[in-house]
Amino acid sequence: KLFRRKPETPRDSKTSQPIDGASEVKVVERKRPLFGLSPEVLYNLYPGNIVPIIFDQCSQEILARGLDTEGVFRVTASLRAVRELKELIEQGDDQCILTCKDIYAICGILELFLRELPEPLCTWALYDEFLLAVSPNNGSADQLLQLMRIVERMPIVNRVMLAKLISFLRSIHERSADNKMPASNLALVFGPILLNPAIPDLMKVLFQMKSQALVVQALILECQIIFGETLANAEAQLKSTTTTTTTTTNDTKTGILITNNGEHDTKNVNFADNLNNKNHTDSIDRTRADSDSCYVNISRVVIPAMLAEFEQEAEKGLITDDESDHSSSSN
């Protein structure tokens, strides 16, 4: 039961009353829960995967079929297509991504997976430090050094997943002559996904969006320097971490109790024990809902405007990808 979504009864759009004779929407069983779980919980649930299978499948398909697609990750996918794809994935369909012909829907499901993490991949604790690292007061060498130190302090599972993601985005950036998505454009899309504060503040976020983008752009352009060791020894680092430490994680979204040997127990999980009281629970839910709404509005309204601004600055020579990578192509 913990792996099922609550059924919904069809209601009249005007009165909000249940429609007479209407049957409840069919319950969708989550045979393979992936969305809304932290990287650590996912790694313990599926210990054979260095990164979640959804990430591997989406990135491989995009690299195989979408590198030449103009506006990859910038063009919005059909919400219905993404929702249907998500349901198929959680029902355990291993072929739905491989057979999906809509490359934008595959991009959309990967973005959705990252957005629905309980905490941004770069973590709330390091959010301010990431932004300070790209301060104009720091030279490029200082920025790189600070970013390397911050990344090293990330939880190992988060760091490995981020390294894989940034390496993947680097491959898209290298084909920007075809897909029109250099590092600067990718950074505007993924900045608010990978980096956002614990307490949402629209005005503050709008002010910090350029810094968020600069962080992700620097990570992409300096991928090999920042993540080279992590990418080379990802499996060994994960294994050494999980075998030398005993961890017990209780995921409050699904009620899955994860132990250090990868087993999960869903029999006697008391959700109330994970939080101080119900009011605190409601407060967290409202905060997350406000955050999701905030970033959806930003992605639809602000990002296109900032892309135009970045393109204008690039034409004037104020922003170039070539500054950090001579082999990259300008938009």
C-alpha positions, 0 to 999 in steps of 0.5 A, a space after each residue: 500500500 505504501 507504493 500506491 498513489 491515492 485514488 481520485 474520484 472524478 468531480 464536477 468542475 463547477 460544484 466540486 462534487 463527486 459525479 454520480 455513477 463515476 468510478 474512481 480512477 484506477 490505482 497506479 501501483 509503484 512497482 519501481 518507485 523512483 520519483 521523490 526519493 533522495 539519491 541515498 535512498 535510491 542507491 540503497 533500494 537499487 544497489 546495483 546502479 551507480 545512478 538511478 536507471 531512469 537517469 542512465 536510460 534518459 541520458 543514453 537515449 538523448 546522447 544517441 538520438 537527441 544531440 542534434 535536436 535543436 533546443 534540447 531541454 529548452 523546448 517544453 515537452 507535452 505535460 501529458 506525455 511526461 505524465 504518462 511516461 512517468 506512470 509507465 516507469 513507476 509501473 516497471 516498464 523497462 522499455 518505455 524510454 527506449 521506445 519513446 519517439 519524443 526526445 523532448 518528453 525524455 528530456 522532460 522526464 529527466 528534468 521532472 526526476 531531478 525536480 522531484 528530489 526531496 532536496 536539490 541535488 547540490 543540497 540546501 546546506 551548500 547553496 549559499 557557498 556555491 553562489 559565493 564561489 562565482 562571485 565577481 570578486 573571485 578570479 576564475 582560478 579562485 572560482 574553480 578552486 572553491 567549486 572543487 572544494 564545495 563539490 568534495 563536501 557533497 554527500 558521495 551519492 549526490 556527488 556521483 549523480 551530479 558528476 554523471 549529469 554534468 558530464 552528460 550536459 558537457 556532451 550536449 554543450 559540445 554539439 551546441 553548433 547543432 542543438 543551439 544549447 551551449 553551456 550558458 543555455 543549459 545552465 539557465 535551464 538546470 540552475 534552478 533545478 540543481 540549486 535553490 534555497 530551502 525557503 523559497 523567496 521569489 524576489 531573492 531567487 530572481 536576483 540569484 538566478 544569474 549566479 545559479 546559472 554561472 555555477 552550473 556553467 562553470 561546472 559544465 565547462 570545467 567538468 573534467 577538472 572538477 569531476 575527473 576523479 569522481 567519474 573515474 572512481 565512482 563505483 569504488 567510492 560508493 562501495 567504500 562509503 556504504 561498506 564502512 558506514 552504517 546508515 539507516 534512512 527513513 524516507 518520509 515520502 514513501 515510508 521506506 526504511 532503508 538499512 545499510 545492507 540495502 534491505 527495505 522494510 515497509 511493515 512498521 513505519 510510523 511517519 509521525 515519528 519522523 517529524 516533531 508534529 503534524 503542524 511541522 509536517 504541514 509547514 514543510 508541505 506548504 514550503 515545498 508546494 510554494 517552491 515548486 510553484 515558484 520554480 515552475 513560474 520561473 522556468 516558463 517566464 524568466 528563463 526565456 527572458 534571461 536566454 535572450 539577455 545572455 544571447 545579447 551579451 554574447 553578441 557584444 562579447 561579454 559572455 563567451 563559452 570560449 573563455 574557459 574552453 577553446 574547443 566549444 562552439 558559440 550559440 
